[in-house]
Amino acid sequence: MEIWGRQRHRVIVLGTPQAVCQKAADLFAESAIQAIAAHGRFTTALSGGSTPKALYKLLAVDKYRQIISWEKVFIFWGDERCVPPGHTDSNYRMTQDTLLSKVPIPKTNIFKMYPGGEQPTAAAAAYEQTLVQFFGLGPGEKPRFDLILLGLGHDGHTASLFPGSSAVDEKNLLVSACYVSTLASYRLTLTLPVLNAATRTVFLVTGDSKAQVLYDLVTGRNHPQEIPAQLVQPAGDLLVLADNAAARYLLN
């Protein structure tokens, strides 16, 4: 079932979290094949969280190992906790354990967001320079990822753009270091100008606890300071993959 939201969100409602992951894996493969055919490489910014973790495990199975040209895939992250790469809270470690260590992708194609040991602002600046150099950006230009995967927090955040954070209002930087007071920790995040330059953006939303925030995101009035995810309005394709539990208010 498909539902169109007030702000151009196309919500694809699937029965279960497993069905969401299957659809996301197919879209990942489709995006990779199309991008590689068009310009010789596939660039993606990944998300952390339980649903992406299940997706990455699925992408590591033989079907996707064989149809995706992993040597032409380039991996970045949409956000990261300021913890060492081997830490259990690291989005990099989760992705490495579930996917990257199991597919034939060169290590040089993997760009950790936080390598560990740096001050958050310095790490954000370094990752911005990585993006500038990799994408060959000129002044004022933004990287255009082929696919960005995003989650949706109960509080309306996405990536690490939390309500009330200065990162939500950032217009110039590509990467921001922000202190999240509710979590008492620093995060690094791609900023909205980067998220909104993507060719395809996919939100993965599962579980009953996300029903209200998904309803507010898709059909509610515009409250970007309360629901920063509303500000993700890319020029390209904008999809939300949701299970029945998360979409229950949209289905009524």
C-alpha positions as CSV (number, residue, x, y, z in Angstrom):
1,M,0.0,0.0,0.0
2,E,1.2,3.5,-0.8
3,I,0.3,6.8,1.0
4,W,1.3,10.2,-0.2
5,G,2.2,12.7,2.6
6,R,1.6,16.4,2.8
7,Q,5.3,17.1,2.1
8,R,6.0,14.8,-0.8
9,H,6.7,11.7,1.3
10,R,5.8,8.5,-0.5
11,V,5.0,6.0,2.3
12,I,5.2,2.3,1.3
13,V,3.4,0.3,4.0
14,L,4.6,-3.3,4.4
15,G,3.4,-5.9,6.8
16,T,6.4,-6.6,9.0
17,P,9.8,-5.3,9.8
18,Q,11.2,-8.2,7.8
19,A,9.3,-7.0,4.8
20,V,10.6,-3.5,5.3
21,C,14.2,-4.8,5.3
22,Q,13.5,-6.9,2.2
23,K,12.2,-3.9,0.3
24,A,15.0,-1.7,1.5
25,A,17.6,-4.3,0.3
26,D,16.0,-4.4,-3.1
27,L,16.0,-0.6,-3.3
28,F,19.7,-0.6,-2.2
29,A,20.6,-3.0,-4.9
30,E,18.5,-1.2,-7.5
31,S,20.1,2.1,-6.6
32,A,23.6,0.6,-6.7
33,I,23.1,-1.0,-10.1
34,Q,21.6,2.1,-11.6
35,A,24.3,4.4,-10.2
36,I,27.2,2.2,-11.3
37,A,25.7,1.9,-14.8
38,A,25.2,5.7,-15.0
39,H,28.5,7.0,-13.5
40,G,30.7,4.0,-12.5
41,R,30.2,4.1,-8.8
42,F,27.6,4.0,-6.0
43,T,27.8,6.3,-3.0
44,T,25.6,5.8,0.0
45,A,25.4,7.3,3.5
46,L,24.2,4.7,6.1
47,S,22.2,4.9,9.3
48,G,22.5,3.2,12.6
49,G,19.7,1.5,14.5
50,S,18.0,-1.9,14.8
51,T,16.1,-1.8,11.5
52,P,19.2,-0.9,9.5
53,K,21.1,-3.6,11.3
54,A,18.7,-6.2,10.1
55,L,18.9,-4.7,6.6
56,Y,22.7,-4.9,6.6
57,K,22.6,-8.6,7.6
58,L,20.2,-9.2,4.6
59,L,22.5,-7.4,2.2
60,A,25.3,-9.7,3.2
61,V,23.6,-12.8,1.9
62,D,24.6,-14.4,-1.4
63,K,21.9,-12.8,-3.5
64,Y,23.1,-9.3,-2.9
65,R,26.8,-10.2,-2.7
66,Q,26.5,-11.4,-6.2
67,I,24.3,-8.8,-7.9
68,I,26.0,-5.7,-6.4
69,S,29.5,-4.7,-7.7
70,W,30.8,-4.1,-4.2
71,E,34.2,-2.9,-5.5
72,K,32.3,0.1,-6.9
73,V,30.4,0.9,-3.7
74,F,31.5,3.7,-1.5
75,I,30.3,3.8,2.1
76,F,29.8,6.9,4.3
77,W,27.6,7.5,7.3
78,G,24.8,10.0,8.0
79,D,25.7,10.3,11.6
80,E,28.0,8.8,14.3
81,R,28.5,8.7,18.0
82,C,31.9,10.1,19.2
83,V,33.2,6.8,20.4
84,P,36.1,4.6,19.1
85,P,35.3,2.6,16.0
86,G,35.4,-0.7,18.0
87,H,32.9,0.6,20.6
88,T,29.6,-1.3,20.9
89,D,27.8,2.0,20.3
90,S,29.6,2.8,17.1
91,N,27.5,2.8,13.9
92,Y,30.6,1.9,12.0
93,R,31.2,-1.2,14.1
94,M,27.6,-2.3,13.7
95,T,27.9,-2.0,10.0
96,Q,31.3,-3.6,9.9
97,D,30.1,-6.6,11.9
98,T,26.9,-7.2,10.0
99,L,27.8,-6.2,6.4
100,L,31.2,-4.8,5.5
101,S,33.2,-7.7,6.8
102,K,31.1,-10.1,4.8
103,V,31.1,-8.5,1.3
104,P,34.0,-8.0,-1.1
105,I,34.3,-4.2,-0.6
106,P,37.8,-2.6,-0.5
107,K,38.7,-1.0,2.8
108,T,39.6,2.1,0.8
109,N,35.9,2.4,-0.1
110,I,34.8,2.8,3.5
111,F,34.9,6.2,5.1
112,K,34.6,6.2,8.9
113,M,32.9,9.3,10.2
114,Y,34.6,9.2,13.6
115,P,38.0,7.5,13.7
116,G,38.4,7.9,17.4
117,G,40.5,10.2,19.6
118,E,39.6,13.5,18.0
119,Q,37.6,16.4,19.4
120,P,34.2,16.3,17.8
121,T,34.5,19.7,16.0
122,A,37.9,18.6,14.5
123,A,36.4,15.2,13.5
124,A,33.5,17.0,11.8
125,A,35.8,19.3,9.9
126,A,38.0,16.4,8.8
127,Y,34.9,14.4,7.5
128,E,33.7,17.5,5.6
129,Q,37.1,17.7,3.9
130,T,36.8,14.0,3.1
131,L,33.5,14.7,1.3
132,V,34.9,17.7,-0.5
133,Q,37.9,15.7,-1.8
134,F,35.9,12.6,-2.7
135,F,33.1,14.4,-4.5
136,G,35.5,17.0,-6.0
137,L,33.4,19.9,-4.6
138,G,33.9,23.5,-5.3
139,P,32.9,26.4,-3.0
140,G,29.2,26.2,-2.0
141,E,28.7,22.8,-3.7
142,K,27.1,19.9,-1.9
143,P,27.8,16.2,-2.3
144,R,25.1,14.2,-4.1
145,F,24.8,10.8,-2.6
146,D,23.0,8.2,-4.7
147,L,21.2,6.8,-1.6
148,I,20.9,8.1,1.9
149,L,19.3,5.8,4.5
150,L,17.7,7.5,7.5
151,G,15.9,6.5,10.7
152,L,13.2,8.4,12.6
153,G,13.5,8.9,16.3
154,H,10.5,9.0,18.7
155,D,11.4,12.7,19.2
156,G,11.3,13.5,15.5
157,H,15.1,13.5,15.0
158,T,16.8,11.9,12.0
159,A,20.5,11.3,11.5
160,S,21.7,13.3,14.6
161,L,19.5,16.3,13.9
162,F,17.8,16.5,17.3
163,P,15.0,19.0,18.3
164,G,16.6,22.2,19.6
165,S,20.0,21.4,18.2
166,S,22.0,24.1,16.4
167,A,22.8,21.5,13.7
168,V,19.2,21.7,12.5
169,D,19.7,25.3,11.4
170,E,23.2,24.7,9.8
171,K,23.2,26.0,6.2
172,N,26.9,26.2,5.4
173,L,28.7,23.2,6.9
174,L,28.4,19.8,5.4
175,V,29.1,18.0,8.7
176,S,28.2,19.3,12.2
177,A,29.4,18.2,15.6
178,C,26.5,18.6,18.1
179,Y,26.0,18.0,21.8
180,V,22.8,16.2,22.5
181,S,21.8,17.2,26.0
182,T,19.2,14.5,26.4
183,L,21.9,11.9,25.7
184,A,24.7,13.8,27.4
185,S,27.0,13.0,24.4
186,Y,28.4,14.4,21.2
187,R,27.3,13.3,17.8
188,L,28.6,14.0,14.3
189,T,25.9,14.4,11.6
190,L,25.5,15.3,8.0
191,T,23.6,18.5,7.7
192,L,20.4,19.2,5.9
193,P,22.0,20.7,2.8
194,V,23.7,17.4,2.3
195,L,20.7,15.3,3.1
196,N,18.6,17.3,0.7
197,A,21.0,17.0,-2.2
198,A,20.6,13.2,-2.4
199,T,19.3,11.4,-5.5
200,R,17.2,9.0,-3.3
201,T,16.4,9.2,0.4
202,V,14.8,6.3,2.3
203,F,13.4,6.5,5.8
204,L,13.2,3.1,7.6
205,V,10.5,3.2,10.2
206,T,9.2,0.1,12.2
207,G,7.4,-0.6,15.4
208,D,4.3,0.7,17.2
209,S,6.3,3.2,19.2
210,K,7.0,5.2,15.9
211,A,3.4,5.5,14.9
212,Q,2.7,8.9,16.3
213,V,5.9,10.5,15.1
214,L,5.5,9.0,11.6
215,Y,1.9,10.3,11.4
216,D,3.2,13.8,12.4
217,L,6.0,13.6,9.9
218,V,3.8,12.7,7.0
219,T,0.5,14.4,7.6
220,G,1.0,16.9,10.4
221,R,1.6,20.6,10.3
222,N,5.1,21.8,9.7
223,H,7.0,21.9,13.0
224,P,10.6,21.6,12.0
225,Q,12.1,22.6,15.4
226,E,10.0,19.9,17.0
227,I,10.3,17.3,14.2
228,P,13.6,18.0,12.4
229,A,12.9,15.1,10.1
230,Q,10.3,17.2,8.4
231,L,13.1,19.3,7.0
232,V,14.4,16.4,4.9
233,Q,13.0,17.4,1.6
234,P,15.5,16.2,-1.1
235,A,15.4,17.2,-4.7
236,G,15.4,13.5,-5.6
237,D,13.2,10.5,-4.6
238,L,11.8,10.6,-1.0
239,L,10.5,7.3,0.4
240,V,9.4,6.0,3.7
241,L,9.3,2.3,4.3
242,A,7.1,1.5,7.2
243,D,5.6,-1.7,8.7
244,N,2.0,-1.9,9.7
245,A,2.7,-1.1,13.3
246,A,4.5,2.2,12.5
247,A,1.9,3.1,9.9
248,R,-1.2,2.3,12.0
249,Y,-2.4,5.9,12.3
250,L,-1.9,6.4,8.6
251,L,-4.0,3.4,7.9
252,N,-7.0,4.5,9.9
